Amino acid sequence: MALLQIAEPGESTAPHQHRLAAGIDLGTTNSLVASVRNGVPVVLNDEHGRALLPSV
């Protein structure tokens, strides 16, 4: 049994668990959070619809 299996995206025959990962950009002035959905990066907004949040 292989400890690690590497394949091109979308070409693996092994079942995968889909988990949500978020990327956080902690800038000196503003910060934002993004995720990948259906292969497309999406910036997440706060409850007021703002993507950029002041870095305090």
N, CA, C and O atoms as a MOPAC input file, in Angstrom:
PM7 MOZYME 1SCF
protein

 N      0.84500 1    -1.17300 1     0.00000 1
 C      0.00000 1     0.00000 1     0.00000 1
 C      0.89300 1     1.23900 1     0.00000 1
 O      1.84000 1     1.33500 1     0.78100 1
 N      0.58000 1     2.18000 1    -0.88100 1
 C      1.35000 1     3.41800 1    -0.97300 1
 C      0.96100 1     4.35900 1     0.16600 1
 O     -0.20900 1     4.45900 1     0.53400 1
 N      1.94800 1     5.03600 1     0.70600 1
 C      1.67600 1     6.02000 1     1.74700 1
 C      1.15200 1     7.32300 1     1.15600 1
 O      0.41100 1     8.05700 1     1.81000 1
 N      1.54400 1     7.60400 1    -0.08700 1
 C      1.16200 1     8.85400 1    -0.73200 1
 C      0.84500 1     8.58700 1    -2.18900 1
 O      1.65100 1     7.98400 1    -2.89800 1
 N     -0.30500 1     9.02200 1    -2.63800 1
 C     -0.68400 1     8.87800 1    -4.03600 1
 C     -0.85400 1    10.26900 1    -4.62200 1
 O     -1.61500 1    11.08200 1    -4.09800 1
 N     -0.14300 1    10.54200 1    -5.71300 1
 C     -0.19200 1    11.85500 1    -6.34900 1
 C     -0.83900 1    11.71000 1    -7.71400 1
 O     -0.48500 1    10.81100 1    -8.47600 1
 N     -1.78200 1    12.58500 1    -8.03000 1
 C     -2.45900 1    12.57500 1    -9.32800 1
 C     -2.79000 1    14.00500 1    -9.72500 1
 O     -2.87300 1    14.89400 1    -8.87700 1
 N     -2.97500 1    14.21400 1   -11.01100 1
 C     -3.39900 1    15.52400 1   -11.49600 1
 C     -4.81600 1    15.79800 1   -10.98000 1
 O     -5.58800 1    14.86300 1   -10.77100 1
 N     -5.16100 1    17.07500 1   -10.77300 1
 C     -6.50700 1    17.38800 1   -10.29400 1
 C     -7.57600 1    16.81000 1   -11.21400 1
 O     -7.50600 1    16.96400 1   -12.43300 1
 N     -8.55200 1    16.15200 1   -10.63100 1
 C     -9.65000 1    15.58000 1   -11.38600 1
 C     -9.36000 1    14.23900 1   -12.02700 1
 O    -10.25100 1    13.66500 1   -12.65300 1
 N     -8.13100 1    13.70600 1   -11.89400 1
 C     -7.77500 1    12.44500 1   -12.54300 1
 C     -7.58000 1    11.28800 1   -11.57400 1
 O     -7.23400 1    10.18800 1   -12.00400 1
 N     -7.78700 1    11.50000 1   -10.30100 1
 C     -7.61700 1    10.43800 1    -9.32300 1
 C     -8.85200 1     9.54800 1    -9.30000 1
 O     -9.98300 1    10.03500 1    -9.34300 1
 N     -8.62400 1     8.23900 1    -9.23200 1
 C     -9.74900 1     7.30700 1    -9.14200 1
 C    -10.14600 1     7.04800 1    -7.69600 1
 O    -11.20700 1     6.47900 1    -7.43800 1
 N     -9.31300 1     7.45600 1    -6.75500 1
 C     -9.60100 1     7.24000 1    -5.34000 1
 C    -10.64800 1     8.25000 1    -4.86800 1
 O    -10.62300 1     9.40900 1    -5.28200 1
 N    -11.56800 1     7.81600 1    -4.00400 1
 C    -12.55900 1     8.76900 1    -3.47600 1
 C    -11.87300 1     9.78700 1    -2.56700 1
 O    -10.93500 1     9.45900 1    -1.84100 1
 N    -12.34700 1    11.00000 1    -2.61900 1
 C    -11.75600 1    12.07300 1    -1.81200 1
 C    -12.80200 1    12.62500 1    -0.85600 1
 O    -13.99400 1    12.67700 1    -1.15900 1
 N    -12.32400 1    13.02600 1     0.28100 1
 C    -13.18100 1    13.76600 1     1.19500 1
 C    -13.08200 1    15.23200 1     0.79300 1
 O    -11.99000 1    15.73900 1     0.54100 1
 N    -14.20600 1    15.89800 1     0.73300 1
 C    -14.20500 1    17.32000 1     0.39700 1
 C    -14.27900 1    18.10800 1     1.69100 1
 O    -15.23800 1    17.99400 1     2.45400 1
 N    -13.26400 1    18.89700 1     1.92200 1
 C    -13.20900 1    19.71700 1     3.12000 1
 C    -13.06400 1    21.16800 1     2.70200 1
 O    -12.50800 1    21.47000 1     1.64600 1
 N    -13.55700 1    22.04100 1     3.52200 1
 C    -13.46600 1    23.46500 1     3.25500 1
 C    -12.18400 1    24.00800 1     3.86500 1
 O    -11.89500 1    23.77800 1     5.03900 1
 N    -11.42800 1    24.72100 1     3.06800 1
 C    -10.23300 1    25.39500 1     3.56300 1
 C    -10.37800 1    26.87500 1     3.25700 1
 O    -10.91400 1    27.25200 1     2.21500 1
 N     -9.90500 1    27.69900 1     4.15200 1
 C     -9.97600 1    29.14600 1     3.96000 1
 C     -8.57200 1    29.71700 1     3.98400 1
 O     -7.72700 1    29.29800 1     4.77600 1
 N     -8.33500 1    30.67600 1     3.11000 1
 C     -7.07300 1    31.40300 1     3.10000 1
 C     -7.30400 1    32.77200 1     3.70000 1
 O     -8.28300 1    33.43800 1     3.36500 1
 N     -6.42300 1    33.19800 1     4.57500 1
 C     -6.57800 1    34.48200 1     5.25300 1
 C     -5.39800 1    35.37100 1     4.89400 1
 O     -4.24300 1    34.99900 1     5.10100 1
 N     -5.69700 1    36.54600 1     4.35600 1
 C     -4.67300 1    37.53800 1     4.03300 1
 C     -4.68900 1    38.57700 1     5.14500 1
 O     -5.59400 1    39.40800 1     5.21600 1
 N     -3.68600 1    38.52400 1     6.00900 1
 C     -3.58600 1    39.48400 1     7.10500 1
 C     -2.66400 1    40.61500 1     6.67200 1
 O     -1.46100 1    40.58300 1     6.93100 1
 N     -3.23200 1    41.60200 1     6.02000 1
 C     -2.45900 1    42.74000 1     5.54100 1
 C     -2.23800 1    43.75700 1     6.64400 1
 O     -2.85400 1    43.68000 1     7.70600 1
 N     -1.35700 1    44.70800 1     6.38600 1
 C     -1.07900 1    45.73500 1     7.38900 1
 C     -2.18800 1    46.77300 1     7.46300 1
 O     -2.37000 1    47.39900 1     8.50700 1
 N     -2.94100 1    46.97200 1     6.37100 1
 C     -4.04300 1    47.93200 1     6.34700 1
 C     -5.39200 1    47.23000 1     6.34000 1
 O     -6.27200 1    47.56500 1     7.13200 1
 N     -5.55800 1    46.25500 1     5.44600 1
 C     -6.81200 1    45.50600 1     5.32400 1
 C     -6.52900 1    44.01200 1     5.30600 1
 O     -5.42100 1    43.58100 1     4.98500 1
 N     -7.53800 1    43.22900 1     5.65400 1
 C     -7.45600 1    41.77100 1     5.62500 1
 C     -8.67300 1    41.23100 1     4.89300 1
 O     -9.69900 1    41.90400 1     4.79100 1
 N     -8.54800 1    39.99000 1     4.37700 1
 C     -9.69000 1    39.33100 1     3.75900 1
 C     -9.53800 1    37.83600 1     3.86700 1
 O     -8.46000 1    37.32400 1     4.17000 1
 N    -10.64100 1    37.13100 1     3.61400 1
 C    -10.68000 1    35.67100 1     3.68700 1
 C    -11.22600 1    35.15600 1     2.36300 1
 O    -12.17800 1    35.71600 1     1.82000 1
 N    -10.62100 1    34.08500 1     1.84000 1
 C    -11.07800 1    33.49800 1     0.57900 1
 C    -11.11100 1    31.98200 1     0.70300 1
 O    -10.44500 1    31.39300 1     1.55500 1
 N    -11.90100 1    31.36900 1    -0.16300 1
 C    -12.02000 1    29.92400 1    -0.23500 1
 C    -12.12700 1    29.53500 1    -1.70200 1
 O    -12.33800 1    30.39600 1    -2.55700 1
 N    -11.98600 1    28.25300 1    -2.00100 1
 C    -12.14500 1    27.76800 1    -3.37200 1
 C    -13.42400 1    26.95200 1    -3.43200 1
 O    -13.59800 1    26.00000 1    -2.67100 1
 N    -14.32100 1    27.32800 1    -4.34300 1
 C    -15.58500 1    26.61300 1    -4.52900 1
 C    -15.71500 1    26.23800 1    -5.99500 1
 O    -15.68800 1    27.10100 1    -6.87300 1
 N    -15.85400 1    24.95700 1    -6.25000 1
 C    -15.94600 1    24.44200 1    -7.62400 1
 C    -14.75100 1    24.86600 1    -8.46400 1
 O    -14.89200 1    25.15500 1    -9.65200 1
 N    -13.57400 1    24.90400 1    -7.84500 1
 C    -12.34900 1    25.23500 1    -8.55800 1
 C    -12.13300 1    26.71500 1    -8.79600 1
 O    -11.18800 1    27.09600 1    -9.48700 1
 N    -12.99000 1    27.56000 1    -8.23800 1
 C    -12.89100 1    29.00500 1    -8.44800 1
 C    -12.66500 1    29.68500 1    -7.09900 1
 O    -13.40800 1    29.43100 1    -6.15100 1
 N    -11.63600 1    30.55800 1    -6.99900 1
 C    -11.43400 1    31.27100 1    -5.73900 1
 C    -12.56000 1    32.27800 1    -5.49500 1
 O    -12.96400 1    33.01000 1    -6.39800 1
 N    -13.05300 1    32.30000 1    -4.26200 1
 C    -14.15300 1    33.18300 1    -3.88800 1
 C    -13.75700 1    33.92900 1    -2.62300 1
 O    -13.37500 1    33.31500 1    -1.62600 1
 N    -13.84900 1    35.25300 1    -2.66400 1
 C    -13.58700 1    36.06700 1    -1.48000 1
 C    -14.85800 1    36.08600 1    -0.63700 1
 O    -15.94600 1    36.34200 1    -1.15300 1
 N    -14.71900 1    35.81600 1     0.64400 1
 C    -15.87100 1    35.76700 1     1.54200 1
 C    -16.15100 1    37.15600 1     2.11400 1
 O    -15.23000 1    37.88800 1     2.47700 1
 N    -17.42700 1    37.50500 1     2.18800 1
 C    -17.84000 1    38.80500 1     2.71400 1
 C    -18.31700 1    38.66800 1     4.15100 1
 O    -18.70900 1    37.58600 1     4.58800 1
 N    -18.27600 1    39.78900 1     4.88600 1
 C    -18.82200 1    39.78400 1     6.23800 1
 C    -20.33600 1    39.97900 1     6.17400 1
 O    -20.91400 1    40.00100 1     5.08700 1
 N    -20.97300 1    40.11900 1     7.32300 1
 C    -22.43200 1    40.23000 1     7.36100 1
 C    -22.96100 1    41.49900 1     6.70000 1
 O    -24.15900 1    41.60300 1     6.43300 1
 N    -22.07800 1    42.47100 1     6.43200 1
 C    -22.47100 1    43.71600 1     5.76800 1
 C    -22.09400 1    43.71400 1     4.29000 1
 O    -22.26200 1    44.72700 1     3.61000 1
 N    -21.58800 1    42.59100 1     3.78500 1
 C    -21.23000 1    42.48200 1     2.37500 1
 C    -19.84600 1    42.99600 1     2.02900 1
 O    -19.50400 1    43.09900 1     0.85100 1
 N    -19.04700 1    43.31700 1     3.02900 1
 C    -17.70000 1    43.84000 1     2.78900 1
 C    -16.68700 1    42.70400 1     2.72700 1
 O    -16.69000 1    41.80900 1     3.57200 1
 N    -15.81900 1    42.75000 1     1.71600 1
 C    -14.76000 1    41.74700 1     1.58800 1
 C    -13.52000 1    42.18000 1     2.36700 1
 O    -12.90300 1    41.37300 1     3.06100 1
 N    -13.16200 1    43.45100 1     2.24900 1
 C    -11.98700 1    43.96700 1     2.95100 1
 C    -12.36800 1    44.41900 1     4.35100 1
 O    -13.31700 1    45.18000 1     4.53900 1
 N    -11.62000 1    43.94200 1     5.31600 1
 C    -11.83400 1    44.33800 1     6.70100 1
 C    -10.59100 1    45.04200 1     7.20600 1
 O     -9.47800 1    44.60400 1     6.91300 1
 N    -10.74800 1    46.11700 1     7.95500 1
 C     -9.57700 1    46.81600 1     8.47800 1
 C     -8.75600 1    45.90800 1     9.39500 1
 O     -9.30000 1    45.20000 1    10.24300 1
 N     -7.45700 1    45.94400 1     9.20800 1
 C     -6.55900 1    45.21800 1    10.11300 1
 C     -6.33800 1    46.10100 1    11.32500 1
 O     -5.79000 1    47.19800 1    11.21500 1
 N     -6.76300 1    45.62400 1    12.46900 1
 C     -6.69200 1    46.44900 1    13.67400 1
 C     -5.56200 1    45.97600 1    14.54600 1
 O     -5.32900 1    46.53900 1    15.61600 1

